Amino acid sequence: MPYLDLAVAAALLAALLIGFLRRRRRPLAVSVAGAVTLVLLGVALVHEGARWQVLLLAVGAVLVAGAVLWARSGRSRGWARAVAVLLSAGLIATGATAWAPPPVFVPPPTDTHAVGATAVVWTDASRDAHGGVGGEGHRSIPATIWYPATSPGTATAYLPSRPDAEGLAGALSAQYGLPAFVLDGLVRAQGTASWDAPAAQGSVPVVLASPGTASTRWLMRSWAEELASRGTVVVALDHPYDSAVAELDDGSTVRSEPTSTGDDAHDQALADAAARVRAADIRATIDEIEGPARTLPALRGADPRRIVAAGHSLGGAAAVDAARLDDRIRAVVDIDGMPRSLEGTRLARPAVFVVSGDAGPNPAYAAAVSGYLADETAARVTIAGVAHLGLVDSGLLLGPIPGITGARGPEGPRLAARATEAVLDALHTGRGLDRDALAAIGTVG
């Protein structure tokens, strides 16, 4: 609802400008504009809460009223005009900031199942804390499971209490280079899933998901909730020392470790290594699903014969890498991630490469994907109007800006879910990908 805040700013600006008109100063018009402002401001406070943009607009309303009364008094009119210019600039800036990081409203899932959620931290004793072999300690793999539930319960906060929600928002804002308070809407937001709701009965497919570099599994939440509402279990992972914030099995948390050096060849090697660690995390999660984790209520219906690996950005590359190495993965969804390996590019299983249409031509990506697309079981779908960050929930917390989230950014996660559903349908029917269904999402090629 960013336009609500824009409407408040516009009404305040109108009241300010009308109040400074010379001709009779139009007191009725000022009163009408002021009344509209107060009504809109009250709706914004109720609907969005006391987020900082709304509070700034409330302060702006008081200052505008004072400036208009000052101008109408006839005293120091020159100073009043100067104040009006400053107030106008402030109102325009506040309106822009209300639009750029809008209030976060997570769209409810569209299908019939209620959605439950739970979290767990698994361990892989065969690897060290950073995912290598032969080092000290063991690898922690934090995960959130979204699953079909028997009935809706109480919706939960979008961000979890573990790790600390404000700490997670702070880590994300650091990744975007923004002050922490800019993402306060993410802390206030509500998801749809009910925590630890009773799981629905029956055998269901499983999608394992990995987020982008220095991101978090929580930014895949609306995509995951949409899939769960359609009867799929989604297990979204974080990757310690790579995700924005990740829990360890001892209850502590770790932030991502910066890896960019400015040396392209070295940075590519680091990305390749990170994708391999993530792929190993995905494979270790399958071990859990086939073994001790089957006792979790959320996973009792998970069918290990219908496992899909998915991910966004580097997470998508890791999903492809994991499928290349593990036949237990029966299908792949790579959401705007460049595959890191060109070895054995034919996966011989349903695979969809979801591409952000706002990214523009990328010859390196086209070359990396071309080998996979030579297999008739694979397809690429390019979604117009959506940029890279718009394919996950970044499109909900940042304005629809071309090149960042895209004009259709808020739609991105649902469109990515529909592409994932096409893969799940292919896995269920055994008839291959429905290219008409993909064409309804974007350009297939």
N, C-alpha and C positions, 0 to 999 in steps of 0.2 A: 504494500500500500504506500509506496513512496510518493504517489501523486497526491495523497492527502496532505502531506507536509508541504508539497509544492503549492497546493491550493491555499494553505494558511499563509505561506510567504507571499503569494500573489495578492491575497486579500489585504494583508498588512501594507504591502506596497501601494495598492490602490487607495487605501485609507490615507496614507501619508501624502500621496500626490494630490488627491482631491482636497485634502485639508490645506494645501498650500496654494490653491487656485485663488487668483485675485478676485474674480467675479463672485461676489457675495459669499465666497468661501464655501458654498454649497453644504451647509450644516446637515441637511437631511441625507445627502449622499454619504457624507462622512459617517453619520450614525448607522446607515445601512451597512456600509463596508465594515465598520467596527463590530456590528452585531454578527455579521457573517463570519468574521474572524474568530470571535469568541465561541461561536457554535462549532466551527471546524476545529479550533484548538481543543475544545472539550472532547470532541469525538476522537481526536488524535491521542489525547492523554488516556482515554479509556481503552482505545483499541490497541495502542502501541506501547503504553506504559511511559514512564518518565525517562525515556531515552534522551541523550544529550541534545539531539537536534530539536526535539519538541520543547525542551526546557529553554533552549536559546530562542526559539520562536515566542515562548511565553514572555521572556525578558524583552524581546523585541516589541511585543504588543504594548507593554508598559511604556517603553521608550517612545514608541510612535504616538501614543496618546499624549504623553508629555510634550512632544515636539509640536503636535497639532495645536494643543492649548496655548503653547508659547507663541506660535505664529499668529493665532487668532487674537492674542492680547495686543498685538501691534508693537510690542517692545522688542528691541534688538532683532529686527526681522532678518538682517544680514546674517547674524550668528545662527538664527533658527534655520535659515536656508542651508548653511554649511553643515549643521547637524543633520538636516534632512538628507543631504547628499551622502554623508557618512552612513546614516541609517539605511538608505537605499542600497548602498554597496553591501552592507552587512546582511540585509535581508536576501539579496541575490545570492551571496556566498552561502548563507545558511540553507537556502532552498536547494542549491547545487549539492551541498554535502548531505542533505536529506535524501537526495536522489542517488548519489554515487554509492554510499553504503546504506541501502534501504533497510527498513525493518525486515527481519527474517521471518517469513511465513512459509512453512514447509507444506507443500501441497499434499492433501490426503491421498492415499492409494486409491486406485480406481476399481480394483476387482473385489471379489466377494469375501475373501478370508480376512478375519481379524489378524492383527500382527502382534507377535510377542518378541521380546528381545532379552538376551542374557549375555553375560561376559565371562570370559575365562582366560587364564594365562597358562598355556602349555609349556613344556620344556622338551628340548632335544638334547639328550645327554651325549650324543655322538659328536657334537660341535661345541666350540667355545662361545663365549658371550657375544662376540662379534660375528659369529656364524662360520668361523674357520674350523679347520680340523687340526687337532693336536695341541691347541692352546689350553689355557686354564678356564675352569668354570664350565658352564653349560649355556645353551641358547634358550632364551625366553621367547615365547611366541604369544603375544596378547591378541585376543580375538573377541569380536562381538558377533553373536549369532542372532540373526533375524529369521523368524520362522512363522509358518501359518499357525494361528492360535484358534482355540475353540470359540472364544467370545471376546469382544472388546472389553478392555479394562480401563484403568486410568492412564491417560497419555503421560509420557515422561518428558523431562527436559531434553532438548536436542542434544546437548553435551552432557556427558556423564559426570558423576561425582568422583569417579576414579578414572583417569587422573583428574586432578582439580580442574574444574571447568574454566575458571579464569586463567589458570596457568596455561591450559591448552589454547585458549583464545589469544593469550599473550605470545605464545610460541608461533601461532599462525600469523599474527600481525607482524611479527619480526620477519617471517618469511616473505611477506608482501612489502616490507619496508614501511609499515604504517604504525602510528601510535596505538597502543593497546586498546584505548577507549573507543577507537573507531569501530571495533568489532564487538562492542557490547551487545549489539542485537543478537549475535550468535549465542551469547550466554543466556539471554532472555527467551530465546526461541523454544518452541515446543515441537516435539516429534509426534508421531501417531502411535508408535508401538507401545505396548504395555510391558513393563518389566516383569519377567518371570511368569507371564501368563501361561495357563495350561496349553500344551501343544496339541494341535489337531492330530487325529489318528490317520494312519495310511502312509504308504511309501511315496516319497517325494524326491525330486532331484536336488542336487547340492551344487551351489555356485561358490567357489572360493575366490575371494577378491583381494587385490593388493592395490593400495593407493599410490599416488605419484610421489616423487622425491620430496622429502621434507614435508609431506602433507600428513594426513591422518585418515584412518578408516572412517571416522565420523563424518567426513565430507562426502562419503558415498552412501549416507543414510537414506536419502529420499529414493535413490535408485534401488537400494536394498529393500526398503519397505514396499515399494511398488512390486518387486519380484515376489516377496513373501506373500503379498495379498493375492498373488496369482498361483499360490501353492508351491512355492520353492523355498528351500532353506538356503540362506546366504550366510556364509562365514567370511567376514571381512577381517583382515589381519593388519596389525601394525608391525613394523620391523625396527627393533631397538637400534639406536644410533643412526637411523636413516629416516624414520618417521619423525614428525614434528615433536611429539612427546609419546613415549611408549612405557607401559608398565612392565616391571620385571616380576618374577615369581616371588621375590621377597617383599613385595609391596612398594618398593622404591620406583622412581621414574627416571628416565634419561631422555635428553633432547637429542635432536639430530646433530651430527658433527659436520661442519662445513667441509666440503671436499673440492670445490672449484679452485683451480690454481691459475687459470688463464692460459695454460698450455693445452691446446685442443686435443692433441694426441694423448696426453696424460689424463685429461678429464674424460675422454672417451674410454680409456682403460679402466678408470674408476667406475664409470657407469656400467661397463660390462661386468665388473666384479660385483657391484651392488645387485645387478639383475640376477647373477648366479646365486647370491646369498638369498635373495627373495624367492627364487625358484626352489631352493632347498627348503625354505620355510613352508612353501605351499606343499611340497611333497611330504614334509614332516607332519603337516596338518592332516593329510590323507591317512597317514599311519595312525593318527589319533582317531580319526573317524572310523577307521576299520577296526580299531582296538578299544582302549579304555574309554574314549569319549562317547562311545555308543550308549553308555549308561546315563548320559545327560538327557533329561526329558526333551530338550529342544532338538536332539539329534537322533532320537529313537526311530523316527520315520525316515531318516536320511538313507537314500539308496546308494551304496558305494559303486553300483554299476552305472550310475548316471551322474558322474562328477564333471563339472565344467570349471575350467580355470579362466578367470577374468581379471582385469585390472585397468587402471587409468595411467597413462603416461609411462613412466618406468615400470609401474605395476603391470601394465599391459604387456610390455616386453618380457617381464618375468613370467607372466602366464604362458606366453608362447614358448619360452625356454623350458619351463616345467613340463609342458605337454610334449615337447620334442624329446624329453628324457624319460617320460613316465607314461606308459600305456594305460594306466588307471584313469588318466584324464581323457574323457571321451569327446570333449569339444572345447573350443577356445573363443573368448571374446576379448579382443585387444582394443581398448578405448583410447585411441589417439596416442599410441605408444610405438616408438620405432623399434622393431626387433633388433636385438643385440647380436644375434647369431645368424649367419647365412648357411650354416651346415645343416644338411638334411631338411631343406626348406619345405618339403612336402609333408604335411602333417597327417594326411589320409584320414581326416575326421572333420566334422563341421567346424568351420572357423569363420568368424566375421571380424573384419578390421573396420572399426568405426572411426571416421575421420572428421575433424572439425573443418567445416566449409570456409570459415573466415581466415584460415591459416595461410591461404594462397599456395601456389605450387611449391613443392618441396622435392627436388630431384633425389636427394639422399633417401628420403622416406620411400619414394616410389621405387627406387632400386632395391631397398631392403625388403619391401613387401612383395615385389613382383614374383619372386620365386614361389612364395606361398600361394599367390593367386593363380599360378599355373595349374594348381590342383583344382579340379571341378567341385570339390567339396568346400572350397573357400570363396569368400566374396568380400568386397570392400564397399562400404556405404558412406558417402560423403553427405553430411548434414549442413545445408546452407543456413547461414545466419547464426551459427554457433561457433564460438572460438574455443580454444583448448580448455580453459578453466570453466567454461560454461557447461561442459559435459559432466561435471560433478557439482556439488552444492556450493562451490564458489560462485556459481551463477545466481544463487539466491542471496548472497551477502554482499555482492558487488553490483554496481549499476550495470545495465545492459549496454556496455561500451564496446563498439567494434574493436577487434584486436585483443580485447581482454576476456570478456565473456561472450560477446556477440549480442546482437539485438534480441535473439531468441534464447539468451542464456538461461533464464528461469525454466525453459522447456527442456533444456539439454539432458538432465538426468532421466526424465521420463522417456525421451527419444532413445537414449542409450539402453534403457530397460526394454523397450520394444525390440531393439536389435538383439538383445540378449534372449528375449522370448522367442525370436525366430530360431536361434540356435537350439534352445530347449525343445522347441517343436520338432526340429530336424532330428534331434536325438531321440525323441519319443516315437516319432513315426517311422524313422529309418528311411525316409524318402528324400533326404537331402534338404538343402536350404530352400525355403520358399522365397524366390527372388522378387515376386510380386509384393509380398509383405515387406521386404526390405525397401523396394522402390517407393512404397507409401511413406517411408521415413526420410529417404534422401536419394541421391543419385548412386546407382549401383554400377560398379565398374571393376 
